[in-house]
């Protein structure tokens, strides 16, 4: 089969023929139809995660089951949930499966979707609702599931609350829609005019560059209830923090290694502000992301489509900031 293989960190992927995977017991073979390209792929290919090489990246994956001997049926359209977890540790037992220390992730520790075929644990396959496309399902596994988890599970948003999204990129564009669908009023902060324009199209009532973040606190009547940081930049966190009210919550699902977030201790304590991290999404959140596409409360933001031969071009465009949404590779 053809695949895009990471052979050395910080070098282009090698698009070449490799043996097709052979599913182990409890796994299915999936014919890949779409794989989303995510900012995390830039971290993986640069070596930030220390993945064992060679590796086929790609963790936002959807396709057709072509071989299975368990709960899946050949021919089913599926999305591939990213995390394989042990199910036994304290985090798995308490429902916080993304913190499992024994986790194995598609496209991180095992070969992912930038290939014609991928082997996936059958319990990680999510059947696609009829209206959901392969491309939409693929990016739902991260670009939609991650902000869904951050807003609904970590931030505990409720109808009538106000939310600011810091970073209107791949995660932020979907976060705006998720918060709107939950009945929240939404503002957005981003340094790029094109991102702010798209945020307005998606329902953000106020959009500002980071240096004007104080306007959001006034818009929300002394600050927003929830600030979601998706950019991974210190400037994004600082802008989000300037917008949040007393007793509010700052939830961070964007990050970059070495970037520190912080808040003045006086404000943190006296205003009882919560700062929370949110890593990826549970399998239930991934299902909810697919349902959100199916009921049209979230529209997947697909900027462009590439073939496997164009995988390096997609990564380069993402690194240059030349993507408004997600690029999807179709094998």
Phi, psi and omega in degrees: 000160175272141178210157173258111192250130172275108182259329177217139181297146176063022173235158181301151175293147176265113179271110188206174177278134176223163176296142176292146180293150176249111184301136174279176177301133181086002180249162175237157173259127183245129170280112185289132176249331181205141176222123178281145176259123190240157176304329178296331177298328176293323177292318180297312184288340177274349179098008182298331181264354180063032181300146176289137182249153359287155182218139170266110180287183177111103183243358174253097195228139173215152180182206183242138174287125179245347178206128180198152177226016182235241186278346183267156180245138177301134181098348179293140172275128187221155164254152185252109176294141194286320192267129163257126184236166186283331181078000186240334185289171183299327181287317177296318181295331180268003178090001180261064189295333181291349178263004181303122181291343179261015184297148173234127187245139178298127179082358176247294181259346175224158185302138184252211196265002177278062185198171178282332180222152176216143174264132185222141175301133187300325181291350178266001180270127181248121180295141182273129169302148187309318184285353189270125179282164175300315182297315179296319180295321181300308184285343175299332184291346179221298188298336178253317181296323182296307177292331175300313178298314183296318184280315185277319185267318184271314181278338179058049182295152179224154177304139179093349179277166177250142184226138168245137177251118179264111184103097183262051176264214184302316177286314186296322180298324178280328177299320178302315181293320180297315180294320177298317181296334179277000178089018179265152168273141192230138170237163181221147177236130177197145180282346186261124180303323180296322178292320179294321178297317179293323178301320177295319178299329183271000173115002176293129183281331179221132178230131184217154169287163185305324183290349179249021184299334180299336178297331181288321178300320178291319179300324184267013178061073179075023171115156182277157176287322185224133172244124179252120180260117182245350190278332186078008181257144179299324178297325177294317178297315182298320178295317179298317182296327180292341185267343192275144182276174171300135180077007182276178184234136172249121180244130183247119173240359172257148180201159169221134180306132178092348179273125180259140173253149178194162181219141178308130185299327179300314181290318180304314184279308187288335178257003177048054178271133177267135173241120187233142170265155178214114184254121177048223188203150173288167179294329176294322177293325177295321176296318180297325178296317177297319179295325180294325175291317183298322181269008174067018174280341175228130175256118179302133183265092182258114184280322185193170178231142179228160169274173175304324179297339180262013183300318180293325176297318179297317179295320180295319178296319179296316180297328181276356182076022185259040181224127178251082186119219180243140166269135180246129175267127180249118184275000000 
